[in-house]
Amino acid sequence: MPPTTPGPTPAPSEPSGRTSGDAGAAPDTRSRPSAAPAPFAGAARRRRAARAGLPAPAWTPAYAGAGMLLRGGAGARDVARPSAPRGGSGASSGGGPAVPGGPRRLYEQARRAWDRPLTAYYLILGSSLLITVLGLVMVYSASMIQALEYSLPAAYFFRKQFLAAAIGAALLLLASRMPVRLHRALSYPLLMGAVFLMVLVQVPGIGHAVNGNQNWLYLGGPFQLQPSEFGKLALILWGADLLARKQDKRLLTQWKHLLVPLVPVTFLLLGLIMLGGDMGTAIILAAILFGLLWLAGAPTRLFAGVLGVAVAVGLLLIRTSANRMSRLQCIGATDLGPQGECWQAVHGIYALASGGWFGSGLGASVEKWGQLPEPHTDFIFAVTGEELGLAGTLSVLALFAALGYAGIRVAGRTEDPFVRYAAGGVTTWITAQAVVNIGAVLGLLPIAGVPLPLFSYGGSALLPTMFAVGLLIAFARQDPAAKAALAARRPGVRWKSMRRRVKKRPSGER
């Protein structure tokens, strides 16, 4: 058929789904464009988009179909056909949106879960409780033989640890509900009390020595107290309050305000601890100091200078003690030594090696039968590896990693300087002490004599640590997004929101 002569054509009917205006409006008498300019109009749009720096618009068959519709050609039926999605490689044949699957979908779900406002709150609460409960189980298993050797009931150490865990749980709940200003108000009394008790330990007739370290106070009966454990918590709270007040006054840019009086007070605590011979606790206290200085933004030269002084003093103290030198020489040892000085380190490796993948079973450890010294305190991780195997030790490591990550997240997302310093200090304390203890059991570090936080036997170590975990929980709850999420999960709010979603049923329907 020859092409028709261009001229006025009747207006096509309005497609469905498009409004045509008011019913009383006059009909549009303007001339309709012919089919020829449609492709050129699309090219003009692409040139304008290129000049504006925008992506080029897609030229769909609807442009050509409009001209064919005006001409009445057979291509008019292409107008109603949807254009193919661009870049939809994963789209289904039904035209639906592409849904990522496989590893990418799991990654997106995990990323959204990590970004939720209550992630840090649940990680701190869940990981700390799991570590404490698993620690109670392992204390009971590892201390039975030790208690029988002392002619005590098999559950003697477990009962004391369970009582300390119950008191610690009350302290954790109290610390998690206390406001931040009350934590700051307690920092100075807690520091003065810790210093007073640490001085009292050095008074002859009052302080008592355990395993060569004089750092204990007997409270009567089977109860005793180690004030240096509370000194860690006191240093964190006091140092966080001090640095926060100086930051508010813009004084942390001067090195003298950054170091004084934080470093002298820390050295005072270190001196009182070293008078009793407890170098393991001194290492953890020094780690807390470096963590606070790092969070305060200490210059590299200043940080390196303080670190160099601490390392020099530590090496001097090691060189002047035969016991500390022998512990340093037992790193990675596989032989007991001529005098048996590496007995504990080697038998810790034996316990881990005999555990295998899933261990010999709960309570079936062989090394705790008099071969491994301190199986329920410093080397409880070795007994865990022997009875629960590699799976058990990796589970403990994963719980500590989750607790450390949550603490870093709380410290990094807050705007309150006190919360940032305190959360960072608590995270440094727990993480550094876990690394020192586990590193000694694995033979990677010298045996420092520090317990595994929340896991080893010892009420003096458990109580301040659980209070510190309560601090992290309180700080995680202070986040505005976490506050809103917790308020939305209250029973009353949830009940009201669920009531709005319930549809009304007919009167006769049940």
C-alpha positions as CSV (number, residue, x, y, z in Angstrom):
1,M,0.0,0.0,0.0
2,P,1.4,3.4,-0.9
3,P,2.1,5.8,2.0
4,T,-0.8,8.1,2.9
5,T,-0.5,11.8,2.4
6,P,0.3,13.7,5.7
7,G,-2.7,15.6,6.9
8,P,-4.9,16.0,9.9
9,T,-5.9,12.7,11.4
10,P,-8.6,12.0,14.0
11,A,-7.4,11.9,17.6
12,P,-7.0,8.5,19.0
13,S,-8.9,7.2,21.9
14,E,-7.4,7.9,25.4
15,P,-5.4,4.8,26.7
16,S,-6.7,3.2,29.8
17,G,-5.1,4.2,33.1
18,R,-4.7,7.9,32.0
19,T,-6.9,10.7,33.0
20,S,-8.4,12.9,30.3
21,G,-9.3,15.9,32.4
22,D,-12.7,17.4,33.2
23,A,-15.7,16.1,31.5
24,G,-16.8,19.5,30.4
25,A,-13.5,20.6,28.9
26,A,-13.3,21.5,25.2
27,P,-11.7,18.9,23.0
28,D,-8.0,19.3,22.1
29,T,-7.9,20.5,18.5
30,R,-4.2,20.9,18.3
31,S,-2.5,18.9,15.5
32,R,-0.9,15.6,16.5
33,P,2.8,15.0,15.6
34,S,3.5,12.6,12.8
35,A,5.5,9.4,13.2
36,A,8.7,10.7,11.7
37,P,9.9,13.1,14.5
38,A,9.7,10.4,17.2
39,P,13.2,8.9,16.9
40,F,14.7,12.3,16.5
41,A,12.9,13.5,19.6
42,G,14.5,10.6,21.5
43,A,18.0,11.5,20.1
44,A,17.4,15.1,21.2
45,R,16.6,13.9,24.7
46,R,19.8,11.8,24.8
47,R,21.9,14.8,23.6
48,R,20.4,17.1,26.3
49,A,21.0,14.4,29.0
50,A,24.7,14.0,27.9
51,R,25.2,17.8,28.1
52,A,23.8,17.8,31.6
53,G,25.9,14.9,32.7
54,L,23.0,12.5,33.3
55,P,22.6,8.9,32.1
56,A,21.1,8.6,28.7
57,P,17.3,7.9,28.7
58,A,16.2,4.6,27.2
59,W,14.4,4.8,23.8
60,T,11.6,2.3,24.3
61,P,9.4,0.9,21.6
62,A,6.7,3.2,22.9
63,Y,8.2,6.1,20.9
64,A,8.0,4.2,17.6
65,G,4.7,2.6,18.6
66,A,3.2,6.0,19.0
67,G,3.9,6.9,15.4
68,M,2.6,3.5,14.1
69,L,-0.5,4.0,16.2
70,L,-1.1,7.4,14.5
71,R,-0.5,5.8,11.1
72,G,-2.7,2.8,12.0
73,G,0.1,0.3,11.3
74,A,0.5,-3.2,12.6
75,G,3.1,-2.1,15.2
76,A,0.4,-0.4,17.3
77,R,0.1,-3.5,19.4
78,D,3.7,-3.0,20.6
79,V,2.6,0.0,22.6
80,A,1.0,-2.0,25.4
81,R,4.0,-4.4,25.6
82,P,6.3,-3.5,28.6
83,S,9.9,-2.8,27.8
84,A,12.5,-5.2,29.0
85,P,14.2,-4.2,32.3
86,R,17.7,-2.8,31.8
87,G,20.5,-4.4,33.8
88,G,18.1,-6.9,35.4
89,S,20.2,-10.0,34.9
90,G,18.6,-11.8,37.8
91,A,15.1,-10.8,36.9
92,S,12.5,-13.6,36.5
93,S,10.7,-14.3,33.3
94,G,7.5,-12.9,34.9
95,G,8.9,-9.4,34.9
96,G,9.2,-9.2,38.7
97,P,12.1,-7.5,40.5
98,A,15.4,-9.3,40.8
99,V,15.9,-10.8,44.2
100,P,19.6,-11.5,45.2
101,G,20.2,-15.0,46.3
102,G,23.0,-17.1,47.7
103,P,25.9,-15.5,49.5
104,R,25.0,-12.0,48.6
105,R,21.6,-12.3,50.2
106,L,23.1,-13.8,53.4
107,Y,25.7,-11.0,53.4
108,E,23.0,-8.3,53.1
109,Q,21.0,-9.9,55.9
110,A,24.0,-10.1,58.1
111,R,24.9,-6.5,57.4
112,R,21.4,-5.3,58.2
113,A,21.6,-7.3,61.5
114,W,24.9,-5.7,62.5
115,D,23.6,-2.2,61.7
116,R,20.6,-2.5,64.0
117,P,20.6,-0.2,67.0
118,L,20.3,-3.0,69.6
119,T,23.1,-5.2,68.2
120,A,25.7,-4.0,70.7
121,Y,23.3,-4.3,73.6
122,Y,22.4,-7.9,72.9
123,L,26.0,-8.9,72.1
124,I,27.3,-7.5,75.4
125,L,24.5,-9.1,77.4
126,G,24.5,-12.4,75.6
127,S,28.2,-13.0,75.3
128,S,29.0,-12.0,78.9
129,L,26.2,-14.2,80.3
130,L,27.3,-17.2,78.2
131,I,30.9,-16.8,79.3
132,T,29.9,-16.6,82.9
133,V,27.6,-19.7,82.7
134,L,30.2,-21.7,80.8
135,G,32.8,-20.6,83.3
136,L,30.7,-21.9,86.2
137,V,30.5,-25.3,84.5
138,M,34.2,-25.4,83.9
139,V,35.1,-24.2,87.4
140,Y,33.0,-27.1,88.8
141,S,34.7,-29.6,86.5
142,A,38.2,-28.3,86.9
143,S,38.2,-27.8,90.7
144,M,36.7,-31.1,92.0
145,I,40.0,-32.9,92.3
146,Q,41.7,-29.8,93.8
147,A,39.0,-29.6,96.4
148,L,39.3,-33.3,97.3
149,E,43.1,-32.9,97.7
150,Y,42.4,-30.2,100.3
151,S,39.9,-32.5,102.1
152,L,37.0,-30.2,101.0
153,P,33.7,-31.1,99.4
154,A,33.9,-31.5,95.6
155,A,31.7,-28.5,95.0
156,Y,33.5,-26.2,97.4
157,F,35.0,-23.9,94.8
158,F,31.9,-24.0,92.7
159,R,29.7,-22.8,95.5
160,K,32.0,-19.9,96.2
161,Q,32.1,-19.0,92.5
162,F,28.3,-19.3,92.2
163,L,27.8,-17.0,95.1
164,A,30.2,-14.5,93.6
165,A,28.4,-14.8,90.2
166,A,25.0,-14.1,92.0
167,I,26.4,-11.0,93.7
168,G,28.1,-10.0,90.4
169,A,24.8,-10.3,88.5
170,A,23.2,-7.9,91.0
171,L,26.1,-5.5,90.5
172,L,25.7,-5.9,86.7
173,L,22.0,-5.1,86.9
174,L,22.7,-2.1,89.2
175,A,25.4,-0.7,86.9
176,S,23.2,-1.1,83.8
177,R,20.5,0.9,85.4
178,M,22.6,3.7,86.8
179,P,22.8,7.0,84.9
180,V,26.1,8.2,83.5
181,R,26.3,11.1,85.9
182,L,26.2,8.7,88.8
183,H,29.0,6.6,87.4
184,R,31.1,9.7,87.1
185,A,30.3,10.7,90.7
186,L,31.5,7.3,91.9
187,S,34.8,7.5,90.2
188,Y,36.7,9.5,92.8
189,P,35.4,7.6,95.9
190,L,36.1,4.3,94.2
191,L,39.7,5.4,93.3
192,M,40.4,6.5,96.9
193,G,39.0,3.3,98.3
194,A,41.1,1.1,96.0
195,V,44.3,3.0,96.9
196,F,43.5,2.7,100.6
197,L,42.9,-1.0,100.4
198,M,46.1,-1.5,98.3
199,V,48.1,0.4,100.9
200,L,46.5,-1.8,103.6
201,V,47.7,-4.9,101.8
202,Q,51.3,-3.9,102.4
203,V,50.8,-3.5,106.1
204,P,52.4,-6.5,107.9
205,G,49.9,-8.6,109.7
206,I,47.0,-7.4,107.6
207,G,48.0,-8.3,104.0
208,H,48.5,-12.0,103.1
209,A,50.6,-13.6,100.4
210,V,49.3,-16.2,98.0
211,N,51.7,-18.0,95.6
212,G,54.4,-15.5,96.5
213,N,52.3,-12.4,95.8
214,Q,51.2,-10.3,98.7
215,N,48.0,-8.7,97.4
216,W,45.2,-10.2,99.5
217,L,43.1,-9.2,102.4
218,Y,41.2,-11.8,104.4
219,L,37.7,-10.9,105.3
220,G,37.0,-13.8,107.7
221,G,36.3,-17.4,107.1
222,P,36.8,-18.6,103.5
223,F,36.4,-15.1,102.0
224,Q,39.3,-13.0,100.9
225,L,39.7,-9.9,98.7
226,Q,42.2,-8.7,96.1
227,P,42.1,-4.9,96.0
228,S,44.1,-4.6,92.9
229,E,41.2,-6.1,90.8
230,F,39.1,-3.2,91.9
231,G,41.9,-0.8,91.1
232,K,41.4,-1.6,87.4
233,L,37.8,-0.5,87.5
234,A,38.7,2.6,89.6
235,L,41.4,3.7,87.1
236,I,39.0,3.4,84.2
237,L,36.2,5.4,85.7
238,W,38.4,8.1,87.2
239,G,40.6,8.3,84.0
240,A,37.5,8.6,81.8
241,D,36.0,11.3,83.9
242,L,39.3,13.2,84.0
243,L,39.8,13.1,80.3
244,A,36.2,14.0,79.5
245,R,36.4,17.1,81.7
246,K,39.7,18.1,80.0
247,Q,38.2,17.5,76.6
248,D,35.3,19.8,77.4
249,K,37.8,22.5,78.3
250,R,39.9,21.8,75.2
251,L,43.0,21.0,77.2
252,L,43.9,17.6,75.7
253,T,45.9,19.3,72.9
254,Q,48.6,20.1,75.5
255,W,50.8,17.1,76.5
256,K,51.1,18.2,80.1
257,H,47.3,18.1,80.6
258,L,47.2,14.8,78.7
259,L,49.7,13.1,81.0
260,V,49.1,14.8,84.3
261,P,47.7,13.6,86.6
262,L,46.6,10.4,84.7
263,V,50.1,8.9,84.3
264,P,51.4,9.7,87.9
265,V,48.3,8.2,89.5
266,T,48.6,5.1,87.3
267,F,52.3,4.8,88.3
268,L,51.2,5.0,92.0
269,L,48.8,2.1,91.5
270,L,51.5,0.2,89.6
271,G,54.0,0.8,92.4
272,L,51.6,-0.5,95.0
273,I,50.9,-3.6,92.9
274,M,54.6,-4.3,92.3
275,L,55.3,-4.0,96.0
276,G,53.3,-7.2,96.3
277,G,55.1,-8.8,93.4
278,D,52.0,-9.2,91.1
279,M,53.4,-8.3,87.7
280,G,50.4,-9.8,85.8
281,T,48.0,-7.3,87.2
282,A,50.5,-4.5,86.6
283,I,50.6,-5.5,82.9
284,I,46.8,-5.2,82.6
285,L,46.8,-1.8,84.4
286,A,49.5,-0.6,82.0
287,A,47.3,-1.8,79.1
288,I,44.4,0.2,80.4
289,L,46.6,3.4,80.6
290,F,47.7,3.0,77.0
291,G,44.1,2.4,75.9
292,L,43.0,5.6,77.6
293,L,45.9,7.6,76.0
294,W,45.1,6.1,72.6
295,L,41.4,7.1,72.9
296,A,42.4,10.6,74.0
297,G,44.4,11.1,70.8
298,A,47.9,11.1,72.3
299,P,50.5,12.0,69.7
300,T,52.6,9.2,68.3
301,R,55.8,10.5,69.9
302,L,54.2,10.9,73.3
303,F,52.6,7.5,73.1
304,A,55.8,5.8,72.0
305,G,57.7,7.6,74.8
306,V,55.4,6.3,77.6
307,L,55.4,2.8,76.0
308,G,59.2,2.8,75.9
309,V,59.5,3.8,79.5
310,A,57.0,1.0,80.5
311,V,58.8,-1.6,78.5
312,A,62.2,-0.6,80.0
313,V,60.8,-0.8,83.6
314,G,59.2,-4.1,82.8
315,L,62.4,-5.6,81.4
316,L,64.3,-4.3,84.5
317,L,61.8,-6.0,86.8
318,I,62.1,-9.2,84.9
319,R,65.8,-9.3,84.9
320,T,66.0,-8.8,88.6
321,S,63.7,-11.8,89.4
322,A,64.7,-15.4,88.8
323,N,61.1,-16.5,88.8
324,R,60.1,-14.0,86.1
325,M,63.1,-14.9,84.0
326,S,62.2,-18.6,84.1
327,R,58.6,-17.8,83.0
328,L,60.0,-15.8,80.1
329,Q,62.2,-18.7,79.1
330,C,59.2,-21.1,79.1
331,I,57.6,-19.4,76.1
332,G,57.0,-22.2,73.5
333,A,58.7,-24.8,75.7
334,T,58.1,-28.5,75.1
335,D,60.5,-29.7,77.8
336,L,59.9,-29.5,81.5
337,G,63.4,-28.1,82.1
338,P,66.2,-29.3,84.4
339,Q,64.4,-28.1,87.6
340,G,60.8,-28.5,86.2
341,E,60.4,-24.7,85.9
342,C,58.3,-25.2,82.7
343,W,56.0,-27.8,84.3
344,Q,52.9,-25.7,84.1
345,A,53.4,-24.4,80.6
346,V,54.2,-27.9,79.2
347,H,51.3,-29.6,80.9
348,G,48.9,-26.9,79.6
349,I,50.0,-27.8,76.1
350,Y,49.5,-31.5,76.9
351,A,45.9,-30.7,78.0
352,L,45.1,-28.8,74.8
353,A,46.8,-31.4,72.6
354,S,44.9,-34.3,74.1
355,G,41.5,-32.7,73.6
356,G,41.2,-33.2,69.8
357,W,38.3,-31.7,67.9
358,F,35.5,-32.2,70.5
359,G,37.4,-33.1,73.7
360,S,37.4,-36.1,76.0
361,G,34.1,-35.1,77.6
362,L,33.0,-32.9,80.4
363,G,34.7,-33.9,83.6
364,A,37.0,-36.4,81.9
365,S,40.2,-34.3,82.0
366,V,43.4,-36.2,83.0
367,E,45.7,-33.2,83.6
368,K,43.5,-31.8,86.4
369,W,44.4,-34.9,88.5
370,G,47.4,-33.2,90.0
371,Q,49.4,-32.8,86.8
372,L,48.4,-29.2,85.9
373,P,48.8,-26.5,88.6
374,E,46.0,-24.0,89.0
375,P,43.5,-25.9,86.7
376,H,40.5,-23.8,87.9
377,T,42.1,-20.3,87.8
378,D,45.0,-19.4,85.5
379,F,44.9,-22.5,83.3
380,I,41.2,-23.2,83.1
381,F,41.4,-22.6,79.4
382,A,43.6,-25.7,79.1
383,V,41.1,-27.9,80.9
384,T,38.4,-26.5,78.6
385,G,40.4,-27.5,75.6
386,E,41.0,-31.0,77.0
387,E,37.3,-31.6,77.9
388,L,35.5,-29.7,75.2
389,G,38.2,-29.8,72.4
390,L,38.9,-27.3,69.7
391,A,35.1,-26.6,69.4
392,G,34.9,-25.5,73.0
393,T,38.0,-23.3,72.9
394,L,36.9,-21.6,69.6
395,S,33.5,-21.0,71.2
396,V,35.1,-19.2,74.1
397,L,37.3,-17.2,71.7
398,A,34.2,-16.2,69.6
399,L,32.4,-15.0,72.7
400,F,35.3,-12.8,73.8
401,A,35.6,-11.5,70.2
402,A,31.9,-10.6,70.2
403,L,32.2,-8.9,73.6
404,G,35.2,-6.9,72.4
405,Y,33.5,-5.9,69.1
406,A,30.4,-4.7,70.9
407,G,32.5,-2.6,73.3
408,I,34.4,-1.0,70.4
409,R,31.1,-0.3,68.7
410,V,29.7,1.4,71.8
411,A,32.8,3.5,72.2
412,G,32.9,4.5,68.5
413,R,29.2,5.5,68.1
414,T,28.7,7.7,71.2
415,E,29.0,11.5,71.3
416,D,29.7,11.6,75.1
417,P,33.4,11.7,75.8
418,F,33.1,10.0,79.2
419,V,31.2,7.1,77.6
420,R,33.8,6.8,74.9
421,Y,36.7,6.7,77.3
422,A,35.0,4.4,79.8
423,A,33.7,1.9,77.2
424,G,37.1,1.9,75.5
425,G,38.9,1.3,78.9
426,V,36.6,-1.6,79.9
427,T,37.0,-3.2,76.4
428,T,40.8,-2.8,76.7
429,W,40.8,-4.3,80.1
430,I,38.8,-7.4,79.3
431,T,40.4,-8.0,75.9
432,A,44.0,-7.5,77.1
433,Q,43.5,-9.8,80.1
434,A,41.9,-12.5,77.9
435,V,44.8,-12.3,75.4
436,V,47.4,-12.5,78.2
437,N,45.8,-15.5,79.8
438,I,45.0,-17.5,76.6
439,G,48.4,-16.6,75.2
440,A,50.2,-18.0,78.3
441,V,48.2,-21.2,78.0
442,L,49.0,-21.6,74.3
443,G,52.7,-21.0,75.1
444,L,52.8,-17.7,73.1
445,L,53.3,-15.4,76.1
446,P,54.9,-15.8,79.5
447,I,52.7,-17.0,82.3
448,A,51.5,-13.8,84.0
449,G,49.2,-15.3,86.6
450,V,46.1,-13.4,85.5
451,P,42.6,-15.1,85.4
452,L,40.5,-15.4,82.3
453,P,37.8,-12.6,82.7
454,L,34.3,-13.9,83.7
455,F,35.5,-17.5,83.3
456,S,38.2,-18.4,85.8
457,Y,37.6,-19.0,89.5
458,G,37.9,-16.0,91.7
459,G,35.3,-13.7,93.2
460,S,37.6,-10.7,93.5
461,A,38.2,-10.8,89.8
462,L,34.5,-11.6,88.9
463,L,32.8,-8.9,90.8
464,P,34.5,-5.8,89.3
465,T,34.4,-7.4,85.8
466,M,30.7,-7.9,85.9
467,F,30.2,-4.4,87.1
468,A,32.3,-3.2,84.2
469,V,30.1,-5.3,81.8
470,G,27.1,-3.5,83.4
471,L,28.7,-0.2,82.5
472,L,28.9,-1.3,78.8
473,I,25.2,-2.3,78.9
474,A,24.3,1.0,80.4
475,F,26.3,2.8,77.7
476,A,24.7,0.7,74.9
477,R,21.3,1.7,76.2
478,Q,22.2,5.4,76.1
479,D,22.3,5.5,72.3
480,P,19.2,7.4,71.1
481,A,18.3,4.7,68.5
482,A,18.7,2.0,71.1
483,K,16.4,3.9,73.5
484,A,13.7,4.2,70.8
485,A,14.0,0.5,69.9
486,L,13.8,-0.6,73.6
487,A,10.8,1.7,74.2
488,A,9.1,0.2,71.1
489,R,9.6,-3.3,72.5
490,R,7.9,-2.7,75.9
491,P,4.8,-4.9,76.5
492,G,2.4,-2.1,76.6
493,V,3.6,-0.5,73.3
494,R,3.6,-3.8,71.5
495,W,0.1,-4.7,72.8
496,K,-1.2,-1.4,71.5
497,S,0.5,-1.8,68.1
498,M,-0.9,-5.3,67.8
499,R,-4.4,-4.2,68.7
500,R,-4.3,-1.7,65.8
501,R,-3.4,-4.5,63.4
502,V,-6.3,-6.8,64.4
503,K,-9.2,-6.6,62.0
504,K,-12.7,-6.5,63.4
505,R,-14.6,-9.8,62.9
506,P,-18.3,-10.2,62.3
507,S,-20.4,-10.5,65.4
508,G,-21.2,-14.1,64.8
509,E,-17.6,-15.2,63.9
510,R,-15.3,-16.8,66.5
